[in-house]
Amino acid sequence: MAAKSKKPHLDEARGIRVEAFFSKYLKHMKGRWAGQPFHLEPWQREHIIHPLFGTLRPDGRRQYTEALIELPRKSGKSEIGAGIALYGLVADGEYGAEIYSVAGSKAQASIVFKTAADMVNASPLLRGACKVYRNVIEVPETGSIYRVLASDANLAHGYNPHMAIIDELHVHPNSELYEAMRTGTAARLQPLTLSITTAGAERKGIAWDTHQRALSGTDPNLFHYFQSAPEDAAIDDRKAWKAANPASWVTEEFLESQMRSLPEPVFRRLHLNQWWEQGANSNWVPRENWEAGNEQPVFDLELPCVIGVDAASRRDTTAVCLLQRDKEGVHHAKFWVFESDRQMGYLDYSVVEDLIRDLCSTYWVARLAFDPFQMVRTQQILASEGLPAETFPQNDARMVPASQNLYDLVMGGRLRHGGVPEITEQVMAAGIRETARGWRLEKKKSSAPIDAVIALAIASQLAEFEADLGAPTILVV
């Protein structure tokens, strides 16, 4: 008599059961389908839900105890994560189930949880079975809970998760929280640690390690669904767009608009789901778009100007950017770059102060902004002289919109900078860093200065803001 197969097998009924839970008990909460039943799209049903829940071991338990789902932005990751969490909470046959939403920050973890809470409140049957609190959903009849966890990994040890929904694994600073959830499932019969993420900006860390482990196929208990454009695909390859974005609601028109508004590394990561690590030859703007603005700037003495200043560390440069937005919305920029004295090891800021005084006496300067890290004293001196000096902190809240605004100006052909080789060199030395608020300009891994680019970003942001407010009124005394 032949021995029975020890290989896992697919039980369609298990997948159908989870699919039925989605359509019967859950509703979409946002967008054009808000309020409608959550009917899974074919790719969600056939490539995620059915194999994840329907692949069984010979003893009848689920094969996969860990899952990595990698999808581009706007692919409904939070919604499917919330649906799986609720299934684990009320329909997976686990009394005293502990379900956790975790992420690199509590705010990020709350996204999936809030989606789940809204789904519960929108369903009469779930609403009757569950009690929804600010950060906890409780099922009194079974003693099961669904909770948001803070990102402090030390507090995560000791939990006994039946399921953990880990959002945006690529932003986790280390593997502590992930491992705390994964190793905490040992006492559960059919646990699941589910990570839902977009590709990361660096090929290192827990997300990259898990991605590599999943691709290797060496862990039979790790489920992997990964949709990405081919690594060698052109950024405007429509077939590659479709390959990376299976969701019907992610349209070519939407991706077209995103490609125009995002630097290539960011677009590739967010919307093509490529692990696109920025290299020495990866620029935040294409060189040809920057050089399209090589025409000499022209300043109208009747129109207001702004000045942006980025200060040097001892080894970098200090840059001053005079900028004027003309009546057609084109920005005209002129630069002055100062290097630290090699013998003294620092820059005498009085030279910069004298330049700014001269510019303010020549042009109508409406605003004058400094990086406060190095130049608070200079800002205070010039402000005491009646100049419109202010600080422009280089935090994410200020630099993310300033960086995006400058990118839009360059790509839209709305910048005239004169094509000075030194400035072009700094532009090409600038890279990007992604933050919770979006991307921003920063140095690449090289030591080349980018102070002129930062000064330009500050000045162009001030000029656009002033244009939105309208030109200030000159009082003649």
PALOVEX-561946 format. One record per residue (C-alpha): residue number from 1; x negated, y negated, z. Coordinates in steps of 0.05 Angstrom, whole numbers. Each point is the difference from the previous one (the first is absolute). Layout:
! PALOVEX-561946
   resi       xx       yy       zz
    NUM        X        Y        Z
...
This chain:
! PALOVEX-561946
   resi       xx       yy       zz
      1        0        0        0
      2      -29      -68      -21
      3      -16      -48       55
      4       44      -61        6
      5      -27      -65      -27
      6      -31      -46       51
      7        5      -59      -47
      8       47      -58       15
      9       64       -2      -40
     10       50      -53      -20
     11       69        3       32
     12       45      -45      -42
     13       53       -1       54
     14      -46      -35       49
     15      -14      -56      -49
     16       73       -6      -19
     17       18       -7       74
     18      -46      -60        9
     19       24      -30      -65
     20       72        7       23
     21      -18      -36       65
     22      -26      -59      -39
     23       61       -6      -44
     24       53       14       53
     25      -26      -38       60
     26      -48      -54      -26
     27       12      -63      -39
     28      -47      -47      -36
     29       -9      -64       40
     30      -32      -48      -50
     31        2      -20      -73
     32       50       16      -54
     33       21       66       33
     34       11      -29       70
     35       58       34       34
     36        1       59      -49
     37      -16       72       19
     38      -73       18       -2
     39       -2       46      -60
     40      -72       23      -12
     41      -29      -13      -68
     42      -25       62      -38
     43      -73      -14       17
     44       16       -8       74
     45       42       63        1
     46      -43       46      -43
     47      -70      -23       19
     48        7      -21       73
     49       61       24       39
     50       11       70      -30
     51      -73       23        3
     52      -15      -35       66
     53       59       31       37
     54       13       62      -42
     55      -69       31       -3
     56        1       54       55
     57      -49       47       33
     58       15       74        2
     59       29       -9       71
     60       50      -51      -26
     61      -32      -62       29
     62      -19      -59      -44
     63      -68        6      -33
     64      -19      -74        4
     65      -16      -31       67
     66      -34      -60      -31
     67       18      -42      -61
     68      -32      -57      -38
     69       44      -38      -48
     70      -37      -52      -41
     71       43      -48      -41
     72       -7      -70      -27
     73       33      -59       32
     74       76       -7       -6
     75        9       75      -10
     76       47        8       59
     77      -52       30       48
     78       33      -31       62
     79       69       25      -19
     80      -20       72      -12
     81      -43       -1       63
     82       60      -26       40
     83       45       54      -30
     84      -49       56       18
     85       -7      -28       71
     86       76        0       10
     87        5       71      -27
     88      -52       22       50
     89       37      -37       55
     90       71       28      -10
     91        0       57      -51
     92      -64       40        5
     93       24       46       57
     94      -52      -26       49
     95       27      -15       69
     96      -39      -53       37
     97      -32      -22      -65
     98      -48      -58        5
     99       -5      -41      -64
    100      -50      -57       -5
    101      -12      -56      -49
    102      -72      -21        4
    103      -45      -46      -40
    104      -61      -44        4
    105       43      -52       37
    106       66        3       37
    107       30      -48      -50
    108      -17       47      -57
    109       26       60       38
    110       66      -36       12
    111       14       -5      -75
    112       18       74       -7
    113       34        1       68
    114       44      -60      -16
    115       20       31      -66
    116       20       63       38
    117       38      -41       52
    118       39      -37      -54
    119       17       67      -32
    120       27       26       66
    121       43      -62       11
    122       27        6      -71
    123       22       73       10
    124       61       14       44
    125      -22       71       14
    126      -72      -19       18
    127       23      -60       39
    128       45       45       42
    129      -57       48       16
    130      -56      -50       11
    131      -13      -59       45
    132      -42      -54      -33
    133      -44      -44       42
    134      -53      -51      -20
    135      -57       50       -8
    136       33       67       14
    137       56       42      -30
    138       27       52       49
    139       44       62      -11
    140       29       13       69
    141       29       68      -18
    142      -67       30      -18
    143      -48      -44       39
    144      -35      -20      -64
    145      -31      -68      -11
    146      -30      -40      -57
    147      -48      -54       23
    148      -48      -53      -26
    149      -70        8       27
    150      -50      -55       11
    151      -65        6      -39
    152      -42       14       63
    153      -23       71      -13
    154      -18       11       74
    155       74       -6       16
    156       19       51      -54
    157      -34       59       33
    158       48       43       42
    159       59       -7      -47
    160       33       62      -28
    161       25      -20      -69
    162       46       43      -42
    163      -11      -50      -56
    164      -45      -60       -8
    165       11      -49      -57
    166      -66      -36      -11
    167        8      -62      -44
    168      -55      -29      -44
    169      -54       47       23
    170      -52      -39      -39
    171        1      -59       48
    172      -14       41       62
    173      -66      -23       30
    174      -20       71       20
    175       26       70        6
    176       19       -2       73
    177       74      -12       -6
    178        8       48      -58
    179      -36       56       36
    180       39      -13       64
    181       65       12      -38
    182      -25       59      -39
    183      -30       37       59
    184       60      -16       44
    185       46       45      -41
    186      -30       66       25
    187       60       18       44
    188       50       -9      -57
    189       23       57      -45
    190       10      -42      -63
    191      -36      -66       10
    192      -15      -51      -54
    193      -50      -56       -1
    194       20      -41      -61
    195      -44      -56      -27
    196       29      -47      -52
    197      -49      -48      -30
    198      -24      -39      -59
    199      -72       10      -23
    200      -52      -36       41
    201      -49      -54      -19
    202      -60       39       24
    203      -21       72      -11
    204      -11       15       73
    205       41        9       64
    206       54       48       21
    207       44      -13      -61
    208      -56       14      -49
    209      -23       62       39
    210       71       27        1
    211        8      -16      -74
    212      -63       38      -16
    213       20       59       43
    214       68        2      -35
    215      -32       -2      -69
    216      -47       57       18
    217       58       47       13
    218      -38       33       56
    219       54      -11       54
    220       62       42      -15
    221       40      -37       53
    222      -10      -69      -32
    223       52      -22      -50
    224      -21      -53      -50
    225       39      -43      -48
    226      -43      -51      -37
    227       23      -44      -58
    228      -55      -43      -31
    229      -23      -27      -66
    230      -61       35      -30
    231      -64      -31       26
    232      -22      -21      -69
    233       67      -31      -19
    234        1      -71      -26
    235       35      -49       47
    236       54      -14      -52
    237       12       73      -21
    238       75        8        4
    239       -4       76       -1
    240      -46       -3       60
    241       49      -46       35
    242       55       51       -9
    243      -44       57       23
    244      -14      -36       65
    245       71      -25       12
    246       52       55       -3
    247       55      -42       34
    248       53      -22      -49
    249        6      -69       33
    250      -73      -18      -13
    251        7      -30      -69
    252      -51      -19      -52
    253       22      -73        6
    254      -15        2       75
    255      -69       30      -11
    256      -14      -51      -55
    257       14      -57       49
    258      -43       32       53
    259      -58       11      -48
    260        1      -74      -17
    261        2      -23       72
    262      -51       47       33
    263      -75       10       -8
    264      -16       65      -35
    265      -26       38       62
    266       64      -18       38
    267       47       18      -58
    268      -36       66      -10
    269        6       19       73
    270       70      -24       14
    271       35       18      -65
    272      -43       53      -34
    273      -16       33       67
    274      -74        5      -17
    275      -54        4       52
    276      -33      -60      -31
    277      -61      -19       40
    278      -27      -68      -18
    279      -69        4      -30
    280      -54      -50      -19
    281       31       -8      -69
    282       71       -6       24
    283       23      -73       -2
    284       60      -33       32
    285       12      -36      -67
    286      -25       21      -69
    287      -60      -41      -21
    288       34      -20      -66
    289       59      -30       38
    290      -46      -41       45
    291      -42      -23      -60
    292       63      -22      -36
    293       -1      -58       49
    294      -70      -24      -19
    295       27      -65      -27
    296      -25      -61       37
    297       47      -26       55
    298       30      -69       -9
    299       20      -42       60
    300       53      -55       -1
    301      -13      -54       52
    302       75      -12        5
    303       15       70       24
    304      -15       30       69
    305      -57       50       11
    306      -16       50       54
    307      -66       26       26
    308      -15       69       26
    309      -64       15       38
    310      -28       69       18
    311      -60       -1       46
    312      -62       44       -2
    313      -30       48       48
    314      -74       -8        2
    315      -12       42      -63
    316       60      -21      -41
    317       19      -65      -35
    318       48      -55       20
    319       47      -21      -55
    320       44      -61      -11
    321       55        3      -51
    322       35      -63      -25
    323       65       19      -34
    324       57      -37      -35
    325       65       29      -25
    326       22      -38      -62
    327       71      -15      -23
    328        3       65      -40
    329      -20       42       60
    330      -72       13      -23
    331      -53       -1       54
    332      -65      -37      -13
    333      -57       20       46
    334      -70      -26       12
    335      -51       32       47
    336      -60      -19       42
    337      -41       56       30
    338      -50       -9       56
    339      -52       50       23
    340      -30        5       70
    341      -68      -30        9
    342      -48       58       -2
    343      -48      -30       51
    344       54      -22       50
    345       43       61      -12
    346       65      -40       -2
    347       35      -55      -39
    348        2      -72       23
    349       75      -12       -5
    350      -10      -75       -2
    351      -16        9      -74
    352       68       32      -10
    353       34      -54       40
    354      -32      -55      -43
    355       24       35      -64
    356       71        4       27
    357       -1      -73       20
    358      -21      -18      -72
    359       55       43      -30
    360       52      -30       45
    361      -22      -70      -20
    362        3       17      -74
    363       63       43       -3
    364       68       -1       32
    365      -11       59       47
    366       66       21       31
    367      -27       60       40
    368      -68       24       22
    369       -5       70       29
    370      -58       35       35
    371      -14       70       22
    372       -1      -11       76
    373      -50       57       12
    374      -61      -44      -13
    375       26      -71      -11
    376       46      -21       57
    377      -48      -56       19
    378       -4      -26      -72
    379       76        2       -5
    380        8      -39       65
    381      -51      -52      -21
    382       34      -13      -67
    383       69        0       31
    384      -23      -52       50
    385      -20      -44      -59
    386       71        3      -27
    387      -10       53      -54
    388       55       53       -8
    389      -43       55       29
    390       32       64       25
    391      -19       72       14
    392       19       59      -44
    393      -11       63       42
    394      -22       58      -44
    395       48       50       32
    396       44       47      -41
    397       61      -44        8
    398      -36      -57      -37
    399      -47       36      -47
    400       48       52      -28
    401       46      -51      -33
    402      -60      -44      -19
    403      -33       59      -34
    404       63       20      -37
    405       12      -72      -22
    406      -70       -6      -28
    407        8       67      -37
    408       65      -25      -31
    409      -35      -65      -22
    410      -57       37      -34
    411       43       52      -33
    412       50      -52      -22
    413      -53      -44      -32
    414       14      -58       47
    415      -71      -14       24
    416      -55      -43      -31
    417      -67        8       36
    418      -54      -17      -50
    419      -33       69       -5
    420      -58      -16       47
    421      -43       64        0
    422      -12       -2       75
    423       75       -4       14
    424       15       56      -49
    425      -52       42       35
    426       35      -10       66
    427       68       16      -31
    428      -28       66      -26
    429      -30       15       69
    430       68       -6       34
    431       41       61       15
    432       64       15       36
    433       22       29       66
    434       70       25       12
    435       35      -20       64
    436       68       11       31
    437       22      -65      -32
    438      -28       15      -69
    439      -68       -6      -34
    440      -50      -56       11
    441      -68      -22      -28
    442      -63       22       35
    443      -72       19      -17
    444      -16       64      -35
    445      -52       43       33
    446      -55      -42      -29
    447      -28      -61       36
    448       15      -49      -55
    449       37      -63       25
    450       72      -14      -18
    451        9      -66       37
    452       20      -38      -63
    453       56       50      -14
    454       27       -7       71
    455       -4      -76       -4
    456       38        3      -66
    457       53       46       29
    458       10      -48       59
    459        4      -61      -45
    460       47       31      -51
    461       47       23       55
    462        2      -71       29
    463       13      -29      -69
    464       57       47      -15
    465       31      -14       68
    466       -5      -75      -10
    467       31        6      -70
    468       59       38       30
    469       10      -55       51
    470       -8      -57      -50
    471      -54      -52       -4
    472       -9      -42       63
    473       20      -72       -1
    474      -55      -53        3
    475       15      -57       48
    476      -29      -66      -21
    477      -12      -45       60
